[in-house]
Amino acid sequence: MITLNTPVAFNDPLPDEVDVVVIGGGVIGIFSALNIVRSGLSVMVIEKGRIAGEQSSRNWGWIRQHGRDAAELPIMMEASQLWEAFDKEVKGRTGFQRVGVMYLSQTEAAQAQREAWLSIATAHGVDTVALSSAQLKQHIQQDPQARKTWVGATYTASDARAEPWQAVPAVAELAHSEGVLIRENCAVRTLDIEAGQITGVITEAGRIRTSQVVVAGGAWSSLFLRRHGINIPQLSVRASVARTAPLQSITTASFADKKLAVRRRNDGGYSLALTDSHDHFIGPDSFRLLPKWLRTGLQNYHEIRPWINEIAHSPDAWRVQRHWSADEITPFELTRVLDPAPAKGKVKVMQQRFAERFPQIGIPPILDAWAGMIDAMPDIVPIVDRVPDLEGLIIATGMSGHGFGIGPAFGRIVAQIVNKQDSQHDISRFRFSRFSDGSQLEIGPNV
């Protein structure tokens, strides 16, 4: 995991002018910048804290096609191939491995729900199959004495994993070597706008002239955009993850059921997470955006734990500054890296649930735990689009916990948008206007 204590790796001086400024050095920002520079344009990434310092180094590390929203799936299929290609370019430093992803079912009804997605997989040529209980035993080692067992699963053998904390920095180094300018520990304070057109950005270190800006700020995107009169219904959700000591192998595949997610790590341990419990810190935006989120909240009420927001200077803290000028210190400078504490009680639950499923191992020793803030949208798919009313502004945010795996392909799509080229994918589902054009909200799969 990358934190504020991680040394600054990139400190390029601000140029007078570039073709494109990318705000945010996470997986989306870095892959966007790499694809933009490869298209022949000059680009600078401005990161308020550290490259991949927030959710891009704190996620599960899954690179999955399995269970994706139908509109995301073709993009994710491309991303899977791109991850493999980029891993070769950085000489294996992403930790990429095709190990498969399994979704496990503890009841026949749950298995039927899992198998309903197979028609989407088949339509796109993805190798997802249903596994019976007997077939599942060929893939995962479970003790007959386990208190929790599974009646079946769905399995995508071509899915993969990587190590988030090393993957994005490795790609950032590749991008930097090809001409992408990167500045860490530097916040963009405001957009410079003249007559409805972006003419530059004002950072804490000075101004950069540019005609195009990509906002890929993750959990911070909504706060930054709203300062400029642009509203998106994005909220943040805390997700906690724990890392075990090296343990005997259960399976090389990443897997999850309704309550627990498990990923084998390259260090021999496992990353554990709860799949039925995420935290939302209630702040002003929770109330302001309630009409947009009500249906999603009711559909997923059993998985979301509300808390009064006590994270000072977080994007939706009660007292966070929401209006500022270009010569003022901003919330982005007050919180260089959003580093929420993990929910310690949930870490204990992870251990207990793991032991229930694998009594041959028992309670797994935990080496460390962390949390990240997921940038979520009401329909659980992102916004990747130009802003119609502000020439030169592109948004790529709201990845809803699915951004790490799909990052390389959305980075390519962002570069195509920058260059005003058509994408080979249908990206209308990710349009900026869908929350205001009267469209019926279509909630994607929350997996």
C-alpha positions in Angstrom: 0.0 0.0 0.0 1.2 3.5 -0.8 0.9 6.2 1.8 2.0 9.8 2.5 5.2 8.3 3.9 6.1 6.8 0.5 8.8 8.9 -1.0 8.0 11.2 -3.8 9.1 9.5 -7.1 8.1 12.2 -9.6 8.8 15.9 -9.3 8.9 17.3 -12.8 8.9 21.1 -13.1 5.7 22.7 -14.4 5.8 23.5 -18.1 4.4 26.7 -19.4 2.1 24.7 -21.6 1.0 21.2 -22.5 -1.7 19.8 -24.7 -3.4 17.9 -21.9 -3.4 18.1 -18.0 -4.5 14.9 -16.2 -5.7 15.6 -12.6 -5.1 12.4 -10.5 -2.3 9.9 -10.6 -4.3 6.7 -10.0 -4.8 3.9 -12.4 -7.2 5.8 -14.7 -5.0 8.9 -14.8 -1.8 7.1 -15.4 -3.1 4.9 -18.2 -4.9 7.9 -19.8 -1.7 9.9 -19.8 0.3 7.0 -21.3 -2.2 6.6 -24.1 -2.4 10.3 -24.7 1.4 10.7 -25.0 1.5 7.7 -27.4 -1.1 9.5 -29.5 1.5 12.3 -30.1 0.2 14.9 -27.6 2.1 16.4 -24.6 0.6 15.6 -21.2 1.3 16.3 -17.6 -0.2 14.3 -14.6 -0.7 16.4 -11.5 -1.2 14.4 -8.3 -1.9 16.1 -5.0 -0.3 13.2 -3.0 1.4 10.1 -4.4 1.0 8.1 -7.5 -1.6 5.4 -6.7 -1.7 6.6 -3.1 -5.4 6.1 -2.7 -7.7 3.4 -4.0 -5.4 2.4 -6.9 -3.0 0.8 -4.4 -5.7 -0.3 -1.9 -8.0 -2.4 -4.0 -8.3 -6.2 -4.2 -6.1 -6.6 -7.2 -8.6 -8.4 -9.3 -8.5 -8.1 -13.1 -11.9 -9.7 -13.9 -14.3 -9.9 -16.7 -16.5 -12.1 -14.6 -19.8 -10.5 -13.5 -19.2 -7.2 -15.2 -21.9 -4.8 -16.4 -22.8 -5.7 -20.0 -21.6 -2.3 -21.2 -18.3 -2.7 -19.3 -17.6 -6.2 -20.4 -16.2 -5.5 -24.0 -14.0 -2.8 -22.5 -12.8 -5.1 -19.7 -12.0 -7.8 -22.2 -9.7 -5.4 -23.9 -8.3 -4.3 -20.5 -7.4 -7.8 -19.7 -5.3 -8.1 -22.8 -3.7 -4.7 -22.2 -2.7 -5.7 -18.7 -0.8 -8.6 -20.0 0.9 -6.5 -22.7 1.8 -3.7 -20.2 3.1 -6.3 -17.7 5.6 -7.5 -20.4 6.6 -3.9 -21.1 7.5 -3.3 -17.5 9.2 -6.7 -17.2 6.6 -8.4 -15.0 6.5 -5.7 -12.3 2.7 -5.4 -12.2 2.5 -9.0 -10.7 0.0 -9.9 -13.5 -1.0 -13.6 -13.5 -3.9 -15.3 -15.2 -5.3 -17.3 -12.3 -9.0 -17.2 -12.8 -11.9 -15.8 -10.8 -14.6 -17.8 -9.1 -17.9 -16.7 -7.6 -19.1 -19.3 -5.1 -22.7 -20.1 -4.1 -23.9 -21.4 -0.8 -27.5 -22.0 -2.0 -29.1 -23.3 -5.2 -30.9 -19.9 -5.5 -27.6 -18.1 -5.3 -26.1 -20.4 -7.9 -29.0 -19.7 -10.2 -28.4 -15.9 -9.9 -24.7 -16.5 -10.7 -25.5 -18.5 -13.7 -27.9 -15.8 -15.0 -24.8 -13.8 -16.0 -23.5 -16.7 -18.3 -25.7 -15.5 -21.2 -23.8 -12.2 -21.2 -20.5 -14.0 -21.0 -21.5 -16.3 -23.9 -22.7 -13.4 -26.0 -19.2 -11.8 -25.8 -17.2 -14.9 -26.0 -15.9 -14.9 -22.4 -14.9 -18.4 -21.1 -17.1 -18.3 -17.9 -18.6 -21.7 -17.0 -20.8 -23.0 -14.2 -19.2 -25.5 -11.7 -21.1 -28.1 -9.7 -20.1 -28.9 -6.2 -18.1 -31.8 -7.4 -16.3 -29.8 -10.1 -15.6 -27.0 -7.6 -13.6 -29.4 -5.5 -11.1 -29.7 -8.4 -10.4 -26.0 -8.1 -10.5 -25.2 -4.4 -9.3 -27.2 -1.4 -11.9 -27.3 1.4 -12.0 -29.4 4.5 -15.0 -31.7 4.8 -15.4 -30.3 8.3 -15.9 -26.7 7.1 -18.9 -24.9 8.6 -19.5 -23.0 5.3 -19.6 -24.9 2.1 -20.6 -24.2 -1.5 -23.1 -25.9 -3.8 -21.4 -24.6 -6.9 -19.8 -21.7 -8.6 -19.2 -19.8 -11.8 -15.6 -19.6 -13.0 -13.7 -17.5 -15.6 -10.3 -19.1 -16.1 -9.0 -16.2 -18.2 -9.4 -13.7 -15.5 -6.3 -12.4 -13.7 -4.8 -10.6 -10.7 -2.0 -8.1 -10.1 -0.4 -6.4 -7.1 -1.9 -2.9 -7.0 0.7 -1.2 -4.9 3.4 -2.0 -7.5 1.4 -2.2 -10.7 0.4 1.5 -11.2 3.8 2.9 -10.1 5.5 0.6 -12.6 3.2 1.8 -15.4 3.8 5.4 -14.2 7.5 4.9 -14.7 6.9 3.6 -18.2 4.7 6.6 -19.0 7.4 8.9 -17.6 10.1 7.3 -19.7 8.0 8.0 -22.8 7.6 11.7 -22.1 4.6 12.0 -19.7 5.4 14.7 -17.1 4.4 13.8 -13.6 4.4 16.0 -10.5 3.5 14.5 -7.1 2.7 16.4 -3.9 1.1 19.2 -6.0 -2.6 19.9 -6.1 -4.6 21.5 -8.9 -6.6 24.2 -7.2 -8.8 25.5 -10.0 -9.4 25.3 -13.7 -8.6 28.4 -15.7 -11.7 29.2 -17.8 -12.4 31.9 -20.4 -15.6 32.2 -22.3 -16.7 28.6 -21.6 -13.3 27.2 -22.7 -10.5 25.7 -20.6 -7.3 27.7 -21.0 -5.3 26.2 -18.2 -5.1 25.0 -14.6 -3.9 26.7 -11.5 -1.8 24.5 -9.3 -0.3 25.3 -5.9 3.0 25.6 -7.7 1.8 27.8 -10.6 -0.2 27.9 -13.8 -0.1 25.6 -16.8 -1.6 26.6 -20.1 -3.7 23.8 -21.7 -6.8 23.4 -23.7 -7.9 20.0 -22.3 -8.1 18.6 -18.8 -8.9 15.1 -17.7 -10.4 14.9 -14.2 -9.5 11.4 -12.9 -9.4 12.3 -9.2 -11.3 9.3 -7.8 -13.0 10.1 -4.5 -12.0 13.8 -4.9 -13.5 14.4 -8.3 -16.9 15.5 -7.2 -15.6 18.1 -4.8 -13.2 19.6 -7.4 -15.9 19.7 -10.1 -18.6 21.2 -7.9 -16.2 24.1 -7.2 -16.6 24.9 -10.9 -20.3 24.4 -11.1 -20.3 20.9 -12.4 -22.3 18.4 -10.4 -22.0 14.6 -10.5 -23.8 12.3 -8.1 -20.7 10.6 -6.8 -20.3 9.4 -3.2 -17.5 7.6 -1.4 -17.6 4.2 0.3 -14.9 2.8 2.6 -13.7 -0.7 1.9 -11.3 -2.5 4.3 -8.8 -5.1 3.2 -6.4 -7.3 5.3 -3.2 -9.2 4.3 -2.5 -12.5 5.9 0.9 -14.1 6.6 2.0 -16.8 4.0 -0.4 -19.7 4.2 -0.8 -23.1 2.5 -2.4 -22.8 -0.9 -6.2 -23.3 -1.2 -6.4 -22.3 -4.8 -4.5 -19.9 -7.1 -7.8 -18.4 -8.3 -9.4 -15.3 -6.8 -12.8 -16.1 -5.3 -15.7 -14.6 -3.5 -19.0 -15.7 -2.0 -21.8 -13.5 -0.5 -19.7 -12.7 2.5 -15.9 -13.1 1.9 -13.5 -12.3 -1.0 -10.1 -14.0 -1.1 -7.1 -13.4 -3.4 -3.8 -15.3 -3.4 -0.9 -12.8 -3.2 2.5 -13.2 -4.8 4.1 -13.2 -1.3 2.2 -16.4 -0.4 -0.4 -14.8 1.8 -4.0 -13.8 1.0 -5.8 -10.5 0.6 -9.2 -10.7 2.4 -12.2 -8.5 2.2 -15.9 -8.6 3.2 -18.3 -8.6 0.3 -21.4 -7.8 2.4 -20.2 -4.8 4.4 -19.0 -1.4 3.2 -19.0 1.8 5.1 -20.5 5.1 3.9 -19.6 8.2 6.0 -22.7 10.4 6.0 -21.9 14.0 5.0 -23.7 16.8 3.3 -23.6 15.2 -0.1 -25.4 12.1 1.3 -28.4 14.3 1.7 -28.0 16.4 -1.3 -27.7 13.4 -3.6 -30.3 11.2 -1.8 -32.8 11.3 -4.7 -30.2 10.0 -7.1 -29.1 7.3 -4.7 -32.4 6.2 -3.1 -33.1 3.3 -5.4 -29.5 2.0 -5.2 -29.4 2.4 -1.5 -32.6 0.4 -1.0 -31.4 -2.3 -3.3 -28.1 -2.7 -1.4 -29.1 -1.5 2.1 -27.9 -4.8 3.7 -24.4 -4.2 2.5 -23.9 -0.5 3.4 -23.1 0.6 7.0 -23.8 4.3 7.6 -21.4 6.3 9.8 -21.3 9.9 10.7 -18.3 11.3 8.8 -15.5 12.0 11.2 -12.6 12.0 8.7 -11.4 15.6 8.8 -10.8 17.1 5.3 -12.2 14.2 3.5 -14.2 14.9 0.3 -17.5 15.0 2.0 -16.6 16.0 5.5 -19.1 18.2 7.2 -16.6 21.1 7.5 -14.6 20.6 4.4 -14.1 23.8 2.4 -16.3 23.7 -0.8 -15.5 27.1 -2.2 -12.0 28.5 -2.6 -10.0 30.8 -4.9 -6.9 30.0 -6.8 -4.6 31.7 -4.2 -6.1 29.7 -1.2 -5.0 26.4 0.3 -7.5 23.8 -0.8 -8.8 20.6 0.7 -6.6 18.7 -1.7 -3.5 20.2 0.0 -4.8 19.5 3.5 -5.3 15.8 2.7 -2.5 14.8 0.4 -3.4 11.1 0.7 -6.9 10.0 1.9 -5.9 7.2 4.3 -8.9 6.1 6.3 -8.4 3.6 9.1 -9.6 0.1 8.4 -12.6 -1.2 10.3 -10.8 -3.3 12.9 -13.9 -5.2 13.9 -14.3 -6.2 10.2 -10.8 -7.6 10.1 -11.7 -10.0 12.9 -14.9 -11.0 10.9 -12.7 -11.7 7.9 -10.5 -14.0 10.0 -13.5 -15.8 11.4 -15.2 -16.3 8.0 -12.0 -17.6 6.5 -11.6 -20.1 9.3 -15.2 -21.3 8.9 -14.5 -22.0 5.3 -11.0 -23.4 5.8 -10.7 -25.1 9.2 -7.6 -26.9 8.0 -5.9 -23.5 8.2 -7.9 -21.9 11.0 -7.7 -18.3 12.0 -5.2 -16.7 9.5 -2.5 -14.4 11.0 -3.0 -10.8 9.8 0.2 -8.9 9.0 -1.6 -5.6 8.2 -4.9 -4.1 7.2 -5.8 -0.9 5.3 -8.8 0.9 3.8 -9.6 2.9 0.8 -12.4 5.2 -0.4 -14.2 3.9 -3.4 -15.6 6.6 -5.8 -19.1 5.3 -6.4 -22.0 6.2 -8.8 -25.7 5.5 -8.3 -25.8 3.0 -11.2 -22.4 1.4 -10.3 -20.7 2.4 -13.6 -18.4 5.4 -14.2 -18.7 8.6 -16.0 -16.2 8.7 -18.9 -17.1 11.6 -21.2 -16.7 15.2 -22.2 -18.6 17.8 -20.2 -20.9 19.4 -22.8 -21.0 22.9 -21.2 -17.3 23.4 -20.7 -15.1 23.0 -23.7 -12.0 21.0 -23.1 -13.1 19.2 -19.9 -13.2 15.4 -19.7 -14.3 13.4 -16.7 -13.2 9.8 -16.0 -14.4 9.0 -12.5 -16.9 7.0 -10.4 -15.3 3.7 -11.2 -17.4 2.2 -8.3 -14.7 -0.2 -7.1 -14.1 -1.7 -10.6 -11.4 0.7 -11.9 -8.2 -1.2 -11.3 -9.0 -4.0 -13.6 -10.5 -1.9 -16.4 -8.0 1.0 -16.1 -5.9 0.2 -19.2 -8.8 0.2 -21.6 -10.6 3.2 -20.1 -7.2 5.0 -20.4 -7.2 4.2 -24.1 -10.8 5.5 -24.4 -9.9 8.7 -22.6 -7.1 9.3 -25.1 -9.5 8.7 -27.9 -11.9 11.3 -26.4 -9.0 13.7 -26.1 -8.2 13.3 -29.7 -11.9 13.4 -30.7 -11.8 10.0 -32.1 -14.6 7.4 -32.1 -14.1 4.5 -29.7 -14.5 0.9 -31.0 -16.7 0.4 -27.9 -20.2 1.7 -27.2 -19.6 4.1 -24.3 -23.0 5.8 -24.2 -23.7 4.1 -20.9 -20.9 6.2 -19.3 -22.1 9.5 -20.6 -22.1 12.6 -18.4 -25.7 13.5 -19.2 -27.4 10.3 -18.1 -28.3 11.7 -14.7 -30.0 14.8 -16.1 -31.5 13.7 -19.5 -34.5 11.9 -18.0 -33.0 8.4 -18.6 -34.2 5.6 -16.4 -31.4 4.6 -14.0 -30.1 1.2 -14.9 -28.2 -0.2 -11.9 -25.3 -2.4 -12.8 -24.1 -5.5 -10.9 -22.6 -4.8 -7.5 -19.8 -7.3 -7.5 
